[in-house]
Amino acid sequence: MGRLFILVVLVLAGIWLVKRALRALDAPERPSGPEPVQDLVRCAHCGLLLPRAEARQREGALYCTEDHARLGPRQR
């Protein structure tokens, strides 16, 4: 009875190790450095800081949304 128990434990441990090894092979490699710093810009209407890639440009100014681009720069 003890030998059967040890055999079952060994088989389960083997299956677990094989699955773990296969999962490690399928996992995408993570970049080894910090994420690149994005250039931040300020919305001309509300002043919100956002990445330049997400900003909308209109008439030479940058905005956070299409609505703010439509409204234009805030009048002070």
C-alpha positions as CSV (number, residue, x, y, z in Angstrom):
1,M,0.0,0.0,0.0
2,G,2.9,2.4,0.9
3,R,4.6,1.8,-2.5
4,L,1.4,2.6,-4.3
5,F,1.1,5.9,-2.4
6,I,4.7,6.8,-3.2
7,L,4.2,5.9,-6.9
8,V,1.0,8.1,-7.1
9,V,2.9,11.1,-5.5
10,L,5.8,10.7,-7.9
11,V,3.5,10.6,-10.9
12,L,1.7,13.7,-9.8
13,A,4.9,15.5,-9.0
14,G,6.2,14.6,-12.5
15,I,3.0,15.9,-14.2
16,W,3.3,19.1,-12.2
17,L,6.9,19.6,-13.2
18,V,6.2,19.0,-16.9
19,K,3.3,21.4,-16.9
20,R,5.4,24.0,-15.2
21,A,8.2,23.6,-17.7
22,L,5.8,23.9,-20.6
23,R,4.2,27.0,-19.1
24,A,7.7,28.6,-18.8
25,L,8.4,27.9,-22.5
26,D,5.2,29.5,-23.6
27,A,5.5,32.6,-21.4
28,P,6.5,35.7,-23.4
29,E,9.8,37.2,-22.4
30,R,9.6,40.4,-20.3
31,P,11.7,43.4,-21.3
32,S,14.6,43.6,-19.0
33,G,14.6,47.4,-18.5
34,P,12.3,50.1,-17.3
35,E,9.5,51.2,-19.6
36,P,10.4,54.1,-21.9
37,V,9.5,57.4,-20.5
38,Q,6.7,59.1,-22.4
39,D,6.6,62.8,-23.1
40,L,3.8,64.4,-21.1
41,V,1.9,67.4,-22.5
42,R,-0.7,69.7,-20.9
43,C,-4.2,70.1,-22.3
44,A,-4.7,73.7,-23.4
45,H,-8.3,73.7,-22.1
46,C,-8.2,72.0,-18.7
47,G,-4.5,71.7,-17.9
48,L,-4.6,67.9,-17.6
49,L,-1.2,66.1,-18.1
50,L,-1.3,63.2,-20.6
51,P,1.1,61.3,-22.8
52,R,1.8,63.0,-26.1
53,A,0.6,59.9,-28.0
54,E,-2.9,60.3,-26.5
55,A,-3.2,64.0,-27.1
56,R,-5.4,65.6,-29.8
57,Q,-3.9,68.5,-31.7
58,R,-5.9,71.4,-33.1
59,E,-4.7,74.7,-34.3
60,G,-1.2,74.2,-32.8
61,A,-2.5,73.4,-29.3
62,L,-2.8,70.0,-27.6
63,Y,-6.0,68.7,-25.9
64,C,-7.0,65.7,-23.8
65,T,-10.4,65.1,-25.6
66,E,-12.1,66.0,-28.8
67,D,-14.6,68.1,-26.8
68,H,-11.8,70.2,-25.4
69,A,-10.2,70.5,-28.8
70,R,-13.6,71.8,-30.1
71,L,-13.9,74.3,-27.3
72,G,-10.4,75.6,-27.7
73,P,-8.0,77.1,-25.1
74,R,-9.6,78.2,-21.9
75,Q,-10.1,82.0,-21.6
76,R,-8.5,83.3,-18.4
